[in-house]
Amino acid sequence: MATIEEQILEQIKRYDTIIIHRHQRPDPDAFGSQLGLKEILKSSFPEKKIYAVGKEVAGLSWINEYETFMDTVPDAVYNKALVIVTDTANAPRIDDQRWPDGLEVVKIDHHPNDEPYGDWQWVKDSHSATSTMIFEFYEKLKDQGLVMTKEAARLLYIGIIGDTGRFMYSDDSETFRVVSELFKYDFDYQKIHHEMSTISESAAKLSGYVLQNVKILASGFAYVILTKELLQEFDLKDDGTAFVVPLPSKIDRVKAWAIFEEQDEGNYRVRLRSRTIPINKIANQFEGGGHPMASGAWAQDENDINQLISVIDNQLIAKQDTEKED
């Protein structure tokens, strides 16, 4: 029986048009897996029309080194297209909601498969990034026509170091094996690290604010609330706020943390991280989800914020009590 990877490749070969989607508010792995797959398919099947769709993000515009960013695709193109969605656990999060208009849909993702959408699903939540899955897709099927390029390797590496926090959040051997294979393609990885580690002066000032104003509970839970007015004061322009997410982890007694960012609609995007307790099930309770130690959620108002804080605080306390008994 054919593997799921072989079945997906069979669908790719059947179609003349392939449209690749990823999630809203894309991070490096969303871009890396989407654009890395596009580059592989373009090089493998030059006769096909391969598109990548979704909103561009100014703060990650440096990824667009070889003009690989988003394509404009008319509605009619979907009528005879295969749609592939990478790095997106839930259908409402897919950027560009025309994805169901394709003739068939393939889901490729490394998040828990809580919402199995699409006709074909290849989900491996043991992987540190969807970009590692895309490399394995090439690796397993290169004898069937798939081609890896220097540009595809660069994009997949960006995705991997983005989702692993430059390897701080992942210590599995498969991640490092894939990276060692990608390094054979001689892209400028030092330039990538520079782009991902440097921030603007305004971003540096917000970082200082976060470290000075983060609240740390006795349980080891830390959080900071970033209001719209506050963010306007720092004038971040294209920087976004993702750079502040790892900051609470630098404090030795912090065991889990949340960044609450107010949106234009008045609700709050929540970025959750943990060193100890799983938080993805907690995120599920607040319109979110993700990985056990890195998830996202939503708080509609101050009451939701307080509830989320209370849930994580109580779980950290319960874990501490259990450890004392042991």
C-alpha positions as CSV (number, residue, x, y, z in Angstrom):
1,M,0.0,0.0,0.0
2,A,1.2,3.5,-0.9
3,T,2.4,5.7,2.0
4,I,0.6,9.0,2.6
5,E,3.6,10.8,1.1
6,E,3.3,8.8,-2.1
7,Q,-0.4,9.4,-2.3
8,I,0.2,13.1,-2.0
9,L,2.8,13.1,-4.7
10,E,0.4,11.1,-6.9
11,Q,-2.1,13.9,-6.6
12,I,0.6,16.5,-7.3
13,K,1.5,14.7,-10.5
14,R,-2.2,14.6,-11.6
15,Y,-2.8,18.3,-11.5
16,D,-1.5,21.0,-13.7
17,T,-2.2,23.8,-11.2
18,I,-1.3,23.7,-7.5
19,I,-2.0,26.4,-5.0
20,I,-0.3,26.3,-1.6
21,H,-1.8,28.0,1.5
22,R,-0.6,28.5,5.0
23,H,-1.9,30.1,8.2
24,Q,-2.8,33.7,9.0
25,R,-0.3,35.8,10.8
26,P,2.5,33.6,9.4
27,D,5.7,32.8,11.3
28,P,8.9,31.6,9.7
29,D,7.7,28.0,9.6
30,A,4.5,28.9,7.8
31,F,6.5,30.8,5.2
32,G,9.4,28.3,5.1
33,S,7.2,25.2,4.6
34,Q,4.9,26.9,2.1
35,L,7.6,28.6,0.0
36,G,10.0,25.7,0.4
37,L,7.4,23.3,-1.0
38,K,6.6,25.7,-3.8
39,E,10.3,25.9,-4.7
40,I,10.7,22.1,-4.7
41,L,7.6,21.6,-6.9
42,K,8.5,24.4,-9.3
43,S,12.0,22.8,-9.8
44,S,10.6,19.3,-10.0
45,F,7.7,20.1,-12.3
46,P,8.6,23.2,-14.4
47,E,5.6,22.5,-16.7
48,K,3.1,23.0,-13.8
49,K,1.7,26.3,-12.4
50,I,2.6,26.5,-8.8
51,Y,1.3,29.3,-6.6
52,A,1.7,30.4,-3.0
53,V,-1.1,32.6,-1.6
54,G,-1.7,34.7,1.6
55,K,-1.0,38.1,3.0
56,E,2.6,39.3,3.0
57,V,4.1,40.3,6.4
58,A,6.4,43.3,6.3
59,G,8.4,42.2,9.3
60,L,9.4,39.0,7.5
61,S,10.0,40.6,4.1
62,W,13.7,39.7,4.4
63,I,12.7,36.1,3.6
64,N,11.8,37.3,0.1
65,E,15.4,37.1,-1.1
66,Y,14.6,35.7,-4.5
67,E,11.2,37.1,-5.2
68,T,9.4,34.0,-3.9
69,F,6.6,35.8,-2.0
70,M,2.9,35.7,-2.5
71,D,1.2,35.2,-5.8
72,T,-2.0,36.8,-7.1
73,V,-4.4,34.0,-8.1
74,P,-7.8,34.7,-9.8
75,D,-10.8,32.8,-8.3
76,A,-11.3,30.8,-11.5
77,V,-7.8,29.2,-11.2
78,Y,-9.1,27.2,-8.2
79,N,-11.7,25.4,-10.3
80,K,-9.1,22.9,-11.6
81,A,-6.5,23.2,-8.9
82,L,-5.0,21.0,-6.2
83,V,-4.8,23.0,-2.9
84,I,-2.1,22.2,-0.3
85,V,-2.2,23.8,3.1
86,T,0.9,23.7,5.2
87,D,1.5,24.3,8.9
88,T,-2.1,25.1,9.7
89,A,-4.0,23.0,12.3
90,N,-7.5,24.6,12.0
91,A,-9.4,25.5,8.9
92,P,-10.5,29.0,10.2
93,R,-6.8,30.0,10.5
94,I,-6.0,29.3,6.8
95,D,-5.0,32.5,5.1
96,D,-7.1,33.1,2.0
97,Q,-10.4,31.3,2.6
98,R,-10.8,30.3,-1.0
99,W,-8.9,27.0,-0.2
100,P,-12.1,24.9,-0.3
101,D,-12.7,26.0,-3.9
102,G,-9.9,23.7,-5.1
103,L,-10.9,20.3,-6.5
104,E,-9.0,18.5,-3.8
105,V,-7.2,19.6,-0.6
106,V,-4.1,18.3,1.1
107,K,-3.2,19.1,4.7
108,I,0.5,18.9,5.7
109,D,1.1,19.9,9.3
110,H,3.0,19.2,12.5
111,H,0.4,20.4,15.0
112,P,-2.0,17.9,16.8
113,N,-4.7,16.9,14.3
114,D,-7.6,18.2,16.3
115,E,-9.4,19.4,13.1
116,P,-8.9,16.9,10.2
117,Y,-9.9,19.0,7.2
118,G,-9.1,18.3,3.5
119,D,-9.2,15.1,1.4
120,W,-5.6,14.1,2.3
121,Q,-3.9,14.6,5.6
122,W,-0.3,14.1,6.5
123,V,0.1,15.2,10.1
124,K,3.1,14.3,12.3
125,D,2.9,16.2,15.6
126,S,6.2,14.7,16.7
127,H,8.0,17.0,14.3
128,S,9.6,20.2,15.5
129,A,8.4,22.1,12.3
130,T,6.4,21.5,9.2
131,S,9.5,22.5,7.3
132,T,11.3,19.3,8.4
133,M,8.3,17.3,7.0
134,I,8.7,19.1,3.7
135,F,12.3,18.1,3.5
136,E,11.4,14.5,4.4
137,F,8.8,14.5,1.7
138,Y,11.5,15.4,-0.8
139,E,14.0,12.9,0.7
140,K,11.6,10.0,0.6
141,L,10.4,10.6,-2.9
142,K,13.4,12.1,-4.7
143,D,13.7,8.9,-6.8
144,Q,10.2,9.7,-8.1
145,G,11.2,13.1,-9.5
146,L,11.4,15.5,-6.6
147,V,14.2,18.1,-6.8
148,M,15.8,20.0,-3.9
149,T,17.4,23.4,-4.6
150,K,19.6,25.8,-2.7
151,E,16.7,28.2,-2.3
152,A,14.3,25.5,-1.1
153,A,17.0,24.5,1.5
154,R,17.3,28.1,2.7
155,L,13.5,28.5,3.1
156,L,13.2,25.2,5.0
157,Y,16.0,26.1,7.3
158,I,14.3,29.4,8.1
159,G,11.2,27.5,9.0
160,I,13.1,25.1,11.2
161,I,15.0,27.7,13.2
162,G,11.9,29.8,13.5
163,D,9.8,27.1,15.1
164,T,12.6,25.7,17.3
165,G,13.7,29.1,18.5
166,R,17.0,28.5,16.9
167,F,17.1,25.0,18.5
168,M,16.2,26.1,22.0
169,Y,12.7,24.4,21.9
170,S,13.7,21.1,20.2
171,D,16.3,18.6,21.0
172,D,15.2,15.7,18.8
173,S,17.8,14.1,16.6
174,E,15.6,14.2,13.5
175,T,15.6,18.0,13.5
176,F,19.4,18.1,13.6
177,R,19.7,15.4,10.9
178,V,17.5,17.4,8.6
179,V,19.5,20.5,9.2
180,S,22.7,18.7,8.5
181,E,21.3,17.6,5.1
182,L,20.1,21.2,4.3
183,F,23.6,22.6,5.0
184,K,24.8,20.6,2.0
185,Y,23.1,23.2,-0.2
186,D,25.5,26.0,0.7
187,F,23.1,28.9,1.5
188,D,24.0,31.8,3.7
189,Y,22.8,30.6,7.1
190,Q,24.7,33.3,9.0
191,K,22.7,36.0,7.1
192,I,19.5,34.2,8.2
193,H,20.6,34.2,11.8
194,H,21.5,37.9,11.6
195,E,18.0,38.7,10.3
196,M,16.3,36.7,13.0
197,S,18.4,38.0,15.9
198,T,18.6,41.7,15.2
199,I,15.8,44.2,16.1
200,S,15.1,47.9,15.6
201,E,15.7,50.5,18.2
202,S,11.9,50.7,18.9
203,A,11.7,47.0,19.3
204,A,14.7,47.1,21.7
205,K,12.8,49.7,23.8
206,L,9.7,47.6,23.9
207,S,11.8,44.6,25.0
208,G,13.1,46.7,27.9
209,Y,9.5,47.6,28.8
210,V,8.4,43.9,28.8
211,L,11.3,42.8,31.1
212,Q,10.6,45.7,33.5
213,N,6.8,45.2,33.6
214,V,6.3,41.4,33.4
215,K,4.3,40.1,36.3
216,I,5.6,36.9,37.9
217,L,3.3,34.9,40.2
218,A,4.5,32.7,43.0
219,S,3.8,29.6,40.9
220,G,6.3,30.8,38.2
221,F,3.7,32.0,35.7
222,A,4.6,35.2,34.1
223,Y,2.6,37.5,31.9
224,V,2.5,41.0,30.4
225,I,-0.4,42.8,28.7
226,L,0.4,45.0,25.7
227,T,-2.4,47.4,24.9
228,K,-3.0,49.1,21.6
229,E,-2.1,52.5,23.1
230,L,1.2,51.1,24.5
231,L,2.3,49.6,21.2
232,Q,1.5,52.9,19.4
233,E,3.8,54.7,21.7
234,F,6.7,52.4,20.7
235,D,6.0,53.0,17.0
236,L,7.1,49.5,15.9
237,K,6.2,50.0,12.2
238,D,6.9,46.6,10.5
239,D,8.6,44.9,13.5
240,G,5.5,43.1,14.9
241,T,5.8,41.8,18.5
242,A,7.0,38.2,18.0
243,F,10.4,39.2,19.3
244,V,9.1,39.8,22.8
245,V,7.7,36.2,23.2
246,P,11.0,34.6,24.4
247,L,11.9,37.4,26.8
248,P,10.2,36.1,30.0
249,S,12.1,32.8,29.6
250,K,15.3,34.6,30.4
251,I,14.1,35.0,34.0
252,D,15.2,32.0,36.0
253,R,12.1,31.4,38.1
254,V,9.6,31.6,35.2
255,K,8.1,28.3,34.3
256,A,5.3,29.3,31.9
257,W,4.4,32.7,30.4
258,A,1.9,34.6,28.3
259,I,2.1,37.7,26.1
260,F,-1.4,39.4,25.8
261,E,-1.5,41.7,22.8
262,E,-4.6,43.9,22.2
263,Q,-6.0,43.8,18.7
264,D,-7.8,46.6,16.8
265,E,-11.1,44.8,17.6
266,G,-10.5,45.1,21.3
267,N,-9.8,41.4,22.0
268,Y,-6.3,39.9,22.8
269,R,-4.1,37.6,20.9
270,V,-2.3,35.4,23.5
271,R,1.1,33.7,22.9
272,L,1.6,31.0,25.5
273,R,4.9,29.2,26.3
274,S,5.9,26.7,29.0
275,R,9.0,24.9,30.3
276,T,7.0,22.5,32.5
277,I,3.3,21.9,32.1
278,P,1.6,21.2,28.7
279,I,-0.4,24.3,27.6
280,N,-2.0,23.3,24.3
281,K,-5.1,21.9,26.0
282,I,-5.4,25.1,28.0
283,A,-5.2,27.1,24.7
284,N,-8.0,24.9,23.3
285,Q,-10.3,26.3,26.0
286,F,-9.6,29.8,24.7
287,E,-10.1,29.5,21.0
288,G,-6.6,28.3,20.3
289,G,-4.2,25.4,20.3
290,G,-0.7,24.4,19.3
291,H,2.1,22.4,20.8
292,P,2.4,21.2,24.4
293,M,5.0,23.8,25.2
294,A,4.2,26.5,22.6
295,S,0.6,27.5,21.8
296,G,-1.6,30.5,20.9
297,A,-5.0,31.5,22.2
298,W,-7.5,34.4,22.3
299,A,-8.9,36.4,25.2
300,Q,-12.0,38.4,24.4
301,D,-11.9,40.7,27.4
302,E,-10.3,41.2,30.8
303,N,-12.4,38.4,32.3
304,D,-10.9,35.9,29.8
305,I,-7.4,37.2,30.6
306,N,-8.0,36.6,34.3
307,Q,-9.5,33.2,33.7
308,L,-6.5,32.1,31.5
309,I,-4.0,33.3,34.1
310,S,-5.9,31.5,36.8
311,V,-6.0,28.2,34.9
312,I,-2.3,28.1,34.2
313,D,-1.4,29.4,37.7
314,N,-3.5,26.6,39.3
315,Q,-1.9,23.9,37.1
316,L,1.6,25.1,38.0
317,I,0.7,25.0,41.7
318,A,-0.8,21.5,41.3
319,K,2.4,20.3,39.6
320,Q,4.5,21.8,42.4
321,D,2.4,20.0,45.0
322,T,2.7,16.7,43.2
323,E,6.5,17.1,43.0
324,K,6.6,17.8,46.8
325,E,4.7,14.6,47.5
326,D,7.0,12.6,45.4
